[in-house]
């Protein structure tokens, strides 16, 4: 399942570089997003030698189906508005 990288998890003064908010394609509510907790996420870089950065869905965010993902390393800023793959 694909999921769009929406934003860093952030506050007013601080952001958390390893935590991202993702919006899965088929999640429209918090109930749908709760089923995804614990699944792994892979984000691929573009280029000749693509790297894969993996993460894990840890929680939901809000009521519209967003999920919080904790990546092993932080994603680059270019990752915003790109797609990651949720492994079933």
C-alpha positions as MATLAB code, in Angstrom:
seq = 'XXXXXXXXXXXXXXXXXXXXXXXXXXXXXXXXXXXXXXXXXXXXXXXXXXXXXXXXXXXXXXXXXXXXXXXXXXXXXXXXXXXXXXXX';
ca = [
       0.000    0.000    0.000;
       1.306    3.455   -0.832;
       1.385    6.319    1.633;
       2.247    9.977    1.041;
       4.861   11.585    3.295;
       2.990   14.608    4.624;
       5.280   16.323    7.144;
       7.791   15.963    9.944;
       6.222   15.491   13.337;
       6.760   18.922   14.789;
       5.761   21.421   17.389;
       5.998   25.185   17.440;
       9.721   25.339   18.227;
      11.002   21.792   17.696;
      10.723   19.121   15.053;
      11.569   15.468   15.350;
      13.742   14.457   12.379;
      13.064   10.707   12.655;
       9.291   10.947   13.034;
       7.084   11.589   10.024;
       3.382   11.774    9.358;
       2.147    9.623    6.482;
      -1.245    9.471    4.819;
      -1.994    5.955    3.512;
      -4.092    5.836    0.341;
      -6.933    3.705    1.687;
      -7.212    5.215    5.179;
     -10.044    7.678    5.602;
     -10.547    7.430    9.368;
      -8.761    6.685   12.609;
     -10.383    3.245   12.666;
      -8.666    2.322    9.370;
      -5.319    3.704   10.556;
      -5.373    1.656   13.784;
      -5.101   -1.528   11.706;
      -1.711   -0.409   10.324;
       0.118    0.014   13.652;
       3.208   -2.199   13.810;
       3.691   -2.538   10.039;
       6.971   -1.589    8.363;
       7.417    1.263    5.902;
      10.086    1.604    3.196;
      11.064    4.838    1.469;
      13.383    4.671   -1.562;
      15.684    7.451   -2.696;
      15.778    8.316   -6.359;
      18.938    8.099   -8.411;
      21.324    5.544   -9.878;
      21.959    3.695   -6.619;
      18.712    3.961   -4.642;
      18.873    3.526   -0.879;
      16.026    2.206    1.231;
      15.203    3.765    4.595;
      12.881    1.669    6.737;
      10.591    2.636    9.564;
       7.734    1.356   11.682;
       4.224    2.702   12.171;
       3.919    3.565   15.852;
       0.628    5.444   16.261;
      -2.200    7.310   14.586;
      -2.310   11.080   14.248;
      -5.644   12.843   14.352;
      -8.951   11.458   13.110;
      -8.498   11.571    9.312;
      -6.322    8.488    8.916;
      -2.789    9.852    9.298;
      -0.178    7.611   10.913;
       3.052    8.398   12.749;
       6.169    6.571   11.526;
       9.500    6.265   13.339;
      12.304    5.816   10.778;
      15.726    4.329   11.573;
      17.360    7.437   10.113;
      15.768   10.749    9.316;
      14.397   11.262    5.831;
      15.727   14.134    3.718;
      13.592   17.194    3.116;
      13.021   16.078   -0.477;
      10.951   13.189    0.884;
       7.996   15.474    1.599;
       5.079   14.867   -0.801;
       6.687   11.662   -2.120;
       5.387    8.148   -1.577;
       6.536    5.378    0.733;
       5.511    1.720    0.653;
       3.734    0.070    3.591;
       4.569   -3.632    3.723;
       1.675   -5.950    4.514;
];
